[in-house]
Amino acid sequence: MGQKIETDLQRFRKIVRGKVKSNLSKYIGRGEMIGKKGNDLVSIPLPQINLPQFRYGSKGSGGVGVGDGQPGQPLTQPQDGDGSREAGDQPGGHILEVELTMEELAAILGEELALPRIEPRGKKNIVTERERYSSIRTVGPESLRHFKRTYRQALKRQISTGSYDPGNPIVVPERVDKRYRSWKEFPKPEAVACVIYMMDVSGSMTDEQKEIVRIEAFWIDTWIKAHYKGVDRVYIVHDAAAHEVDEHTFYHTRESGGTKISSAYDLADKIINARYKPDQWNVYAFHFSDGDNWGDDVPKCLELLRGHLLPKLNLFGYGQVESPYGTGEFLEHVNELTDEHENVVVSRIPDREAILGSIKEFLKTGR
């Protein structure tokens, strides 16, 4: 019975995996798969449902709070329709929730986008202990008994004591003959990575643009984590000045004022030099902006990229989200670097539907 249940479960998960893969673009664009990330699990509602939200009504339409009201007056008026106060007898819609691990999500993403595996280049100066069965002991559990060594030891004992009979070659191990496999701990260097996210938070970046950045950053994280034992994340926000912040502030802050992208690049360079040496870390940097930059700041940005950041990075990705207020000129300046540096990737992200293609552009190099 247990084997049949396991077979059915695997068949069900295969069906769900195929469903998710075939609709990956829809799920990514709507951000459904990152609604819940507790214990490294992501809940995927099938099909899509719309969450409740407040909507403002027309001004001057009357009601409590607009004009005079009477004690006991209901806040809302009954609505005309076919509904009934009595219990219904018709089935309602149901939402199926399935849970996939981060590893499964990364595998689905890699298969759908045909992404190559990342080849780490740096090694952090930390080690983990890896157990390897490479020695023999005289004590241990029976599950680790080394049969050849035990037989050989028993044969040697019987020959040395004269109890071995070549005409009747029976070898019976005793307690002193038993040998057991044992392990030793060996240090194993672990490749680790740092992902630096930089985002323009000037007044021209709307909440919708930030949501696009949030969704894309989640999937970039998912893919990079699938190839490293440890991943650090650094968040930088900037307008005319740059600041390192936590993840929540990164996605929820709202600034105003001018834009100097060079401030973010300069801060990222200082953080790398102080905490993430390129010969020890695999460093990835992604910058998201609407491309609206102070004109005199462009040469400094290119100088920082060419002379400081790009030689230290596995990959530099510039993603330009379209804003109704930004000029979008900075993309062309970064695009000039793609011919000179193979670790530079530029992506235009006009809306949520473009997120999947942008992820592929960023990660297709396998760096």
MOPE-V923067 format. One line per field, one symbol per residue. phi: phi as a letter, one per 20 degrees, with the letter a starting at -180 (. if undefined). Layout:
phi: ???
This chain:
phi: .fffffffffffffffgfffffdgfffffemffdfbcflldcedfcefceffbeceeffmenofncnecdgnfffcegefrefcfefecdfdfcdedcccffffffffffffeleffedfddcfeccdedecfcbccecqfffdfeffffffffffffffemeedgfcfdddfdgfefccfcdcedfcfdfcccddddcfdfffeefffffffffffgffggffffdcfbceccdcdbcecdbecefffgecfcdbofccfgfffffffffffeccfffdceddccddbenecfgfeggfffffffecfgfddfbdddddeecfdeemffgffffffffecfedcdcdcfbffeffffgfffdffme
